[in-house]
Amino acid sequence: MKVHGVFLLITVAALLTFPGSSPAAEPGTPLVVGMELAYPPFEMTDQAGKPSGVSVEIATELAKSLGRPLVIQNTAFDGLIPALKTGKVDLVISSMTATVERAKSIDFSDPYLTTGLCLLLKKDSSAKSIADLDKAGVKIAVKKGTTGHIYASRRLKKAQILVLDKESAAVLEVSQGKADAFIYDQMSTYQNWQRNKVTTKAMLEPFQRESWAVGIRKGNDTLRSSVNTFIKEYRAKGGFEQLGDRYLKEMKDEFKRLGYSFFL
């Protein structure tokens, strides 16, 4: 079940301040990180209802490097940027693609993961590319607020776009044959295909390359610099590689077998 709210008890004053908007946040000031805990294995909750996953581990190590306690704010994906801009969170670490459009309102760190948009297709689809789906009578599912949603809204002129709040709902539309395709990221498309092999198939070669990065409030250059330093050092010591082995080993091995470069 989706759990909302702050997972660690902190004061209202701490939530409403803007840590890091000054030259440097005081050590001990909570680092409030926004993410939607509904995207395993990156952002999710464990059996005890506590935040877990790749992004949670990245946030934990980042907070440790800054000498600040971590607070995770569970927020719907389309509410993450507003929460960042209004100071409810200090950072967004939620499998967020760094786009030109988003960069108009927030800053991004250096990329920490490379992926791309792919297609989950209904089993009997004859489509060979995204262009094959831009036809009258074709229904394409997207998750609200994602780059798949943005791509479909701007680039697909003839197909019907079905905007849904949840990934699971979009997958269900395709698996039941009610939608022709679901536009989503490479790793999720692979996972959803594996769970629904009887009713779907996957086009795993990305038709649009993307990078994930940490979202940072505009003008917070000190924090941005610290995050970039952390990403560089964490990669150098094998942190991202270890997360890939811990959470995504089966997929990592399969991508290698299929000839796709791994993303983390």
C-alpha positions as YAML, in Angstrom:
chain: A
units: angstrom
residues:
- id: 1
  name: MET
  ca: [0.00, 0.00, 0.00]
- id: 2
  name: LYS
  ca: [1.28, 3.45, -0.84]
- id: 3
  name: VAL
  ca: [2.34, 5.34, 2.26]
- id: 4
  name: HIS
  ca: [2.43, 9.14, 2.25]
- id: 5
  name: GLY
  ca: [4.18, 11.60, 4.47]
- id: 6
  name: VAL
  ca: [7.45, 11.97, 6.29]
- id: 7
  name: PHE
  ca: [8.95, 8.74, 7.58]
- id: 8
  name: LEU
  ca: [11.06, 10.36, 10.25]
- id: 9
  name: LEU
  ca: [9.56, 12.66, 12.86]
- id: 10
  name: ILE
  ca: [10.87, 16.18, 12.48]
- id: 11
  name: THR
  ca: [9.48, 19.53, 13.49]
- id: 12
  name: VAL
  ca: [7.25, 21.64, 11.30]
- id: 13
  name: ALA
  ca: [9.87, 24.35, 11.44]
- id: 14
  name: ALA
  ca: [12.46, 22.03, 9.92]
- id: 15
  name: LEU
  ca: [10.13, 21.17, 7.06]
- id: 16
  name: LEU
  ca: [9.38, 24.79, 6.27]
- id: 17
  name: THR
  ca: [12.93, 26.08, 6.27]
- id: 18
  name: PHE
  ca: [15.13, 26.05, 3.21]
- id: 19
  name: PRO
  ca: [18.21, 24.02, 4.20]
- id: 20
  name: GLY
  ca: [21.08, 24.76, 1.88]
- id: 21
  name: SER
  ca: [19.58, 27.99, 0.48]
- id: 22
  name: SER
  ca: [22.22, 29.76, 2.54]
- id: 23
  name: PRO
  ca: [25.89, 29.22, 1.54]
- id: 24
  name: ALA
  ca: [25.96, 25.95, 3.49]
- id: 25
  name: ALA
  ca: [23.47, 24.14, 5.71]
- id: 26
  name: GLU
  ca: [24.59, 23.59, 9.27]
- id: 27
  name: PRO
  ca: [25.76, 20.04, 10.07]
- id: 28
  name: GLY
  ca: [22.90, 18.23, 11.73]
- id: 29
  name: THR
  ca: [20.23, 20.03, 9.70]
- id: 30
  name: PRO
  ca: [17.98, 17.35, 8.20]
- id: 31
  name: LEU
  ca: [18.45, 16.67, 4.50]
- id: 32
  name: VAL
  ca: [14.88, 16.29, 3.24]
- id: 33
  name: VAL
  ca: [14.77, 14.18, 0.08]
- id: 34
  name: GLY
  ca: [11.60, 13.83, -1.96]
- id: 35
  name: MET
  ca: [10.77, 10.63, -3.82]
- id: 36
  name: GLU
  ca: [7.72, 8.63, -4.81]
- id: 37
  name: LEU
  ca: [7.99, 5.28, -3.03]
- id: 38
  name: ALA
  ca: [6.19, 3.38, -5.76]
- id: 39
  name: TYR
  ca: [8.91, 2.45, -8.23]
- id: 40
  name: PRO
  ca: [10.76, -0.70, -7.17]
- id: 41
  name: PRO
  ca: [13.58, -1.48, -6.96]
- id: 42
  name: PHE
  ca: [14.56, 2.20, -6.92]
- id: 43
  name: GLU
  ca: [11.96, 3.77, -4.65]
- id: 44
  name: MET
  ca: [9.77, 1.51, -2.53]
- id: 45
  name: THR
  ca: [8.93, 0.42, 1.02]
- id: 46
  name: ASP
  ca: [10.03, -2.76, 2.76]
- id: 47
  name: GLN
  ca: [7.77, -5.17, 4.66]
- id: 48
  name: ALA
  ca: [7.91, -2.91, 7.70]
- id: 49
  name: GLY
  ca: [6.76, 0.07, 5.65]
- id: 50
  name: LYS
  ca: [10.13, 1.80, 5.70]
- id: 51
  name: PRO
  ca: [11.70, 3.40, 2.61]
- id: 52
  name: SER
  ca: [14.05, 1.11, 0.71]
- id: 53
  name: GLY
  ca: [15.60, 0.65, -2.70]
- id: 54
  name: VAL
  ca: [18.41, 2.00, -4.85]
- id: 55
  name: SER
  ca: [17.43, 5.67, -4.50]
- id: 56
  name: VAL
  ca: [17.02, 5.33, -0.74]
- id: 57
  name: GLU
  ca: [20.54, 3.93, -0.47]
- id: 58
  name: ILE
  ca: [21.91, 6.73, -2.65]
- id: 59
  name: ALA
  ca: [20.12, 9.31, -0.48]
- id: 60
  name: THR
  ca: [21.43, 7.64, 2.68]
- id: 61
  name: GLU
  ca: [25.03, 7.71, 1.49]
- id: 62
  name: LEU
  ca: [24.67, 11.29, 0.24]
- id: 63
  name: ALA
  ca: [23.29, 12.50, 3.59]
- id: 64
  name: LYS
  ca: [26.12, 10.69, 5.36]
- id: 65
  name: SER
  ca: [28.69, 12.43, 3.15]
- id: 66
  name: LEU
  ca: [27.13, 15.79, 4.02]
- id: 67
  name: GLY
  ca: [27.03, 15.00, 7.74]
- id: 68
  name: ARG
  ca: [23.27, 15.49, 7.86]
- id: 69
  name: PRO
  ca: [20.45, 13.19, 9.06]
- id: 70
  name: LEU
  ca: [18.18, 11.97, 6.28]
- id: 71
  name: VAL
  ca: [14.44, 12.54, 6.05]
- id: 72
  name: ILE
  ca: [12.55, 10.95, 3.16]
- id: 73
  name: GLN
  ca: [9.36, 12.70, 2.05]
- id: 74
  name: ASN
  ca: [7.08, 10.37, 0.09]
- id: 75
  name: THR
  ca: [5.47, 12.51, -2.61]
- id: 76
  name: ALA
  ca: [3.50, 11.76, -5.79]
- id: 77
  name: PHE
  ca: [5.83, 12.08, -8.77]
- id: 78
  name: ASP
  ca: [4.03, 15.06, -10.30]
- id: 79
  name: GLY
  ca: [4.27, 16.85, -6.94]
- id: 80
  name: LEU
  ca: [8.03, 16.49, -6.52]
- id: 81
  name: ILE
  ca: [9.11, 19.59, -8.43]
- id: 82
  name: PRO
  ca: [6.52, 21.83, -6.70]
- id: 83
  name: ALA
  ca: [7.71, 20.45, -3.33]
- id: 84
  name: LEU
  ca: [11.31, 21.26, -4.27]
- id: 85
  name: LYS
  ca: [10.50, 24.77, -5.48]
- id: 86
  name: THR
  ca: [8.53, 25.63, -2.33]
- id: 87
  name: GLY
  ca: [11.21, 24.29, 0.01]
- id: 88
  name: LYS
  ca: [9.30, 21.30, 1.35]
- id: 89
  name: VAL
  ca: [12.21, 19.13, 0.22]
- id: 90
  name: ASP
  ca: [15.89, 19.93, -0.36]
- id: 91
  name: LEU
  ca: [16.49, 17.41, -3.14]
- id: 92
  name: VAL
  ca: [14.59, 15.08, -5.43]
- id: 93
  name: ILE
  ca: [16.07, 11.60, -5.89]
- id: 94
  name: SER
  ca: [13.27, 9.71, -7.59]
- id: 95
  name: SER
  ca: [14.39, 8.24, -10.91]
- id: 96
  name: MET
  ca: [13.80, 11.69, -12.42]
- id: 97
  name: THR
  ca: [14.98, 12.37, -15.95]
- id: 98
  name: ALA
  ca: [16.87, 15.62, -16.41]
- id: 99
  name: THR
  ca: [15.01, 17.39, -19.20]
- id: 100
  name: VAL
  ca: [15.35, 20.84, -20.75]
- id: 101
  name: GLU
  ca: [11.80, 21.65, -19.68]
- id: 102
  name: ARG
  ca: [12.35, 20.66, -16.04]
- id: 103
  name: ALA
  ca: [15.66, 22.51, -15.99]
- id: 104
  name: LYS
  ca: [13.76, 25.74, -16.56]
- id: 105
  name: SER
  ca: [12.35, 25.52, -13.04]
- id: 106
  name: ILE
  ca: [14.91, 23.45, -11.10]
- id: 107
  name: ASP
  ca: [18.61, 22.62, -11.32]
- id: 108
  name: PHE
  ca: [20.03, 19.13, -11.79]
- id: 109
  name: SER
  ca: [23.16, 17.39, -10.62]
- id: 110
  name: ASP
  ca: [25.46, 15.54, -12.97]
- id: 111
  name: PRO
  ca: [23.74, 12.39, -14.30]
- id: 112
  name: TYR
  ca: [24.03, 9.21, -12.24]
- id: 113
  name: LEU
  ca: [22.16, 6.82, -14.57]
- id: 114
  name: THR
  ca: [21.54, 6.55, -18.31]
- id: 115
  name: THR
  ca: [18.41, 4.91, -19.70]
- id: 116
  name: GLY
  ca: [15.77, 5.67, -22.35]
- id: 117
  name: LEU
  ca: [12.13, 5.43, -23.37]
- id: 118
  name: CYS
  ca: [10.96, 2.03, -24.63]
- id: 119
  name: LEU
  ca: [7.72, 0.29, -25.47]
- id: 120
  name: LEU
  ca: [5.68, -2.42, -23.79]
- id: 121
  name: LEU
  ca: [3.44, -3.73, -26.56]
- id: 122
  name: LYS
  ca: [0.42, -5.96, -26.58]
- id: 123
  name: LYS
  ca: [1.35, -9.45, -27.71]
- id: 124
  name: ASP
  ca: [-0.08, -9.31, -31.22]
- id: 125
  name: SER
  ca: [1.29, -5.87, -32.08]
- id: 126
  name: SER
  ca: [3.04, -5.58, -35.43]
- id: 127
  name: ALA
  ca: [4.73, -2.28, -34.55]
- id: 128
  name: LYS
  ca: [8.47, -2.11, -35.20]
- id: 129
  name: SER
  ca: [9.02, 1.45, -33.98]
- id: 130
  name: ILE
  ca: [7.30, 4.28, -32.13]
- id: 131
  name: ALA
  ca: [6.43, 5.80, -35.51]
- id: 132
  name: ASP
  ca: [4.32, 2.75, -36.35]
- id: 133
  name: LEU
  ca: [2.05, 3.56, -33.40]
- id: 134
  name: ASP
  ca: [1.21, 7.14, -34.32]
- id: 135
  name: LYS
  ca: [-1.96, 6.23, -36.16]
- id: 136
  name: ALA
  ca: [-5.66, 6.87, -35.74]
- id: 137
  name: GLY
  ca: [-7.30, 4.12, -33.71]
- id: 138
  name: VAL
  ca: [-4.10, 3.31, -31.76]
- id: 139
  name: LYS
  ca: [-4.23, 3.81, -27.98]
- id: 140
  name: ILE
  ca: [-1.02, 4.51, -26.09]
- id: 141
  name: ALA
  ca: [-0.81, 4.49, -22.29]
- id: 142
  name: VAL
  ca: [1.51, 6.81, -20.35]
- id: 143
  name: LYS
  ca: [2.06, 7.58, -16.67]
- id: 144
  name: LYS
  ca: [1.15, 11.13, -15.73]
- id: 145
  name: GLY
  ca: [4.08, 13.50, -15.35]
- id: 146
  name: THR
  ca: [6.73, 11.19, -16.83]
- id: 147
  name: THR
  ca: [8.91, 11.82, -19.86]
- id: 148
  name: GLY
  ca: [6.83, 9.20, -21.66]
- id: 149
  name: HIS
  ca: [3.80, 11.41, -21.07]
- id: 150
  name: ILE
  ca: [5.71, 14.47, -22.32]
- id: 151
  name: TYR
  ca: [7.00, 12.64, -25.39]
- id: 152
  name: ALA
  ca: [3.56, 11.33, -26.36]
- id: 153
  name: SER
  ca: [1.88, 14.70, -25.84]
- id: 154
  name: ARG
  ca: [4.38, 16.51, -28.06]
- id: 155
  name: ARG
  ca: [5.34, 13.96, -30.66]
- id: 156
  name: LEU
  ca: [2.36, 11.70, -31.27]
- id: 157
  name: LYS
  ca: [-0.30, 13.54, -33.24]
- id: 158
  name: LYS
  ca: [-2.71, 10.81, -34.37]
- id: 159
  name: ALA
  ca: [-2.75, 8.12, -31.66]
- id: 160
  name: GLN
  ca: [-5.03, 8.40, -28.63]
- id: 161
  name: ILE
  ca: [-3.02, 9.08, -25.45]
- id: 162
  name: LEU
  ca: [-4.33, 7.43, -22.29]
- id: 163
  name: VAL
  ca: [-2.90, 9.27, -19.25]
- id: 164
  name: LEU
  ca: [-2.90, 7.19, -16.05]
- id: 165
  name: ASP
  ca: [-1.73, 7.89, -12.51]
- id: 166
  name: LYS
  ca: [-0.04, 4.53, -11.92]
- id: 167
  name: GLU
  ca: [2.42, 2.38, -13.82]
- id: 168
  name: SER
  ca: [0.45, -0.75, -12.87]
- id: 169
  name: ALA
  ca: [-2.71, 0.65, -14.48]
- id: 170
  name: ALA
  ca: [-0.86, 1.33, -17.74]
- id: 171
  name: VAL
  ca: [0.62, -2.18, -17.78]
- id: 172
  name: LEU
  ca: [-2.83, -3.66, -17.17]
- id: 173
  name: GLU
  ca: [-4.29, -1.75, -20.13]
- id: 174
  name: VAL
  ca: [-1.66, -3.27, -22.42]
- id: 175
  name: SER
  ca: [-1.78, -6.78, -20.97]
- id: 176
  name: GLN
  ca: [-5.57, -6.84, -21.39]
- id: 177
  name: GLY
  ca: [-5.28, -5.56, -24.95]
- id: 178
  name: LYS
  ca: [-7.14, -2.33, -24.20]
- id: 179
  name: ALA
  ca: [-4.08, -0.26, -25.11]
- id: 180
  name: ASP
  ca: [-1.61, -0.96, -27.89]
- id: 181
  name: ALA
  ca: [1.48, 0.20, -26.02]
- id: 182
  name: PHE
  ca: [2.88, 1.76, -22.85]
- id: 183
  name: ILE
  ca: [5.74, 4.25, -23.10]
- id: 184
  name: TYR
  ca: [8.10, 3.94, -20.15]
- id: 185
  name: ASP
  ca: [11.75, 3.59, -19.23]
- id: 186
  name: GLN
  ca: [13.94, 0.71, -20.36]
- id: 187
  name: MET
  ca: [14.31, -1.19, -17.08]
- id: 188
  name: SER
  ca: [10.64, -0.96, -16.12]
- id: 189
  name: THR
  ca: [9.59, -2.06, -19.59]
- id: 190
  name: TYR
  ca: [11.82, -5.11, -19.22]
- id: 191
  name: GLN
  ca: [10.38, -5.92, -15.77]
- id: 192
  name: ASN
  ca: [6.78, -5.47, -16.90]
- id: 193
  name: TRP
  ca: [7.37, -7.69, -19.91]
- id: 194
  name: GLN
  ca: [8.89, -10.41, -17.71]
- id: 195
  name: ARG
  ca: [5.79, -10.35, -15.48]
- id: 196
  name: ASN
  ca: [3.41, -10.45, -18.45]
- id: 197
  name: LYS
  ca: [5.15, -12.53, -21.11]
- id: 198
  name: VAL
  ca: [1.97, -14.30, -22.18]
- id: 199
  name: THR
  ca: [0.12, -11.08, -23.04]
- id: 200
  name: THR
  ca: [2.86, -8.56, -23.90]
- id: 201
  name: LYS
  ca: [6.17, -8.12, -25.67]
- id: 202
  name: ALA
  ca: [8.89, -5.51, -25.27]
- id: 203
  name: MET
  ca: [10.76, -3.20, -27.61]
- id: 204
  name: LEU
  ca: [13.80, -2.57, -25.40]
- id: 205
  name: GLU
  ca: [15.97, -0.48, -27.71]
- id: 206
  name: PRO
  ca: [15.36, 3.10, -26.50]
- id: 207
  name: PHE
  ca: [13.88, 5.48, -29.05]
- id: 208
  name: GLN
  ca: [14.83, 8.41, -26.81]
- id: 209
  name: ARG
  ca: [17.94, 8.39, -24.61]
- id: 210
  name: GLU
  ca: [17.64, 9.89, -21.14]
- id: 211
  name: SER
  ca: [19.68, 10.49, -17.99]
- id: 212
  name: TRP
  ca: [18.55, 10.53, -14.38]
- id: 213
  name: ALA
  ca: [19.89, 13.19, -12.04]
- id: 214
  name: VAL
  ca: [19.26, 14.68, -8.60]
- id: 215
  name: GLY
  ca: [16.84, 17.62, -8.61]
- id: 216
  name: ILE
  ca: [18.04, 20.72, -6.73]
- id: 217
  name: ARG
  ca: [16.35, 24.05, -6.07]
- id: 218
  name: LYS
  ca: [17.43, 26.87, -8.42]
- id: 219
  name: GLY
  ca: [20.39, 28.84, -7.14]
- id: 220
  name: ASN
  ca: [21.46, 26.32, -4.51]
- id: 221
  name: ASP
  ca: [24.93, 26.04, -6.03]
- id: 222
  name: THR
  ca: [26.68, 24.98, -2.82]
- id: 223
  name: LEU
  ca: [24.47, 21.93, -2.40]
- id: 224
  name: ARG
  ca: [24.64, 21.16, -6.11]
- id: 225
  name: SER
  ca: [28.44, 21.15, -5.98]
- id: 226
  name: SER
  ca: [28.39, 18.85, -2.95]
- id: 227
  name: VAL
  ca: [26.00, 16.44, -4.69]
- id: 228
  name: ASN
  ca: [28.17, 16.34, -7.81]
- id: 229
  name: THR
  ca: [31.24, 15.62, -5.71]
- id: 230
  name: PHE
  ca: [29.39, 12.79, -3.98]
- id: 231
  name: ILE
  ca: [28.24, 11.26, -7.29]
- id: 232
  name: LYS
  ca: [31.79, 11.33, -8.68]
- id: 233
  name: GLU
  ca: [33.32, 9.80, -5.55]
- id: 234
  name: TYR
  ca: [30.55, 7.23, -5.07]
- id: 235
  name: ARG
  ca: [30.97, 6.04, -8.65]
- id: 236
  name: ALA
  ca: [34.76, 5.90, -8.31]
- id: 237
  name: LYS
  ca: [34.57, 3.62, -5.29]
- id: 238
  name: GLY
  ca: [32.10, 1.29, -7.02]
- id: 239
  name: GLY
  ca: [28.96, 2.34, -5.15]
- id: 240
  name: PHE
  ca: [26.65, 2.38, -8.16]
- id: 241
  name: GLU
  ca: [28.08, -0.90, -9.45]
- id: 242
  name: GLN
  ca: [27.37, -2.52, -6.07]
- id: 243
  name: LEU
  ca: [23.79, -1.24, -6.07]
- id: 244
  name: GLY
  ca: [23.30, -2.74, -9.52]
- id: 245
  name: ASP
  ca: [24.56, -6.11, -8.29]
- id: 246
  name: ARG
  ca: [22.43, -5.97, -5.14]
- id: 247
  name: TYR
  ca: [19.10, -4.87, -6.60]
- id: 248
  name: LEU
  ca: [19.28, -5.59, -10.32]
- id: 249
  name: LYS
  ca: [21.66, -8.51, -10.86]
- id: 250
  name: GLU
  ca: [19.25, -10.66, -12.88]
- id: 251
  name: MET
  ca: [18.36, -7.75, -15.13]
- id: 252
  name: LYS
  ca: [22.00, -6.73, -15.43]
- id: 253
  name: ASP
  ca: [22.96, -10.23, -16.59]
- id: 254
  name: GLU
  ca: [20.02, -10.37, -19.01]
- id: 255
  name: PHE
  ca: [20.82, -6.98, -20.54]
- id: 256
  name: LYS
  ca: [24.37, -8.18, -21.12]
- id: 257
  name: ARG
  ca: [23.03, -11.33, -22.81]
- id: 258
  name: LEU
  ca: [20.70, -9.26, -25.01]
- id: 259
  name: GLY
  ca: [23.50, -6.87, -25.95]
- id: 260
  name: TYR
  ca: [22.18, -3.78, -24.21]
- id: 261
  name: SER
  ca: [24.43, -1.58, -22.11]
- id: 262
  name: PHE
  ca: [23.48, -1.55, -18.45]
- id: 263
  name: PHE
  ca: [22.22, 1.75, -17.11]
- id: 264
  name: LEU
  ca: [23.55, 2.10, -13.55]
...
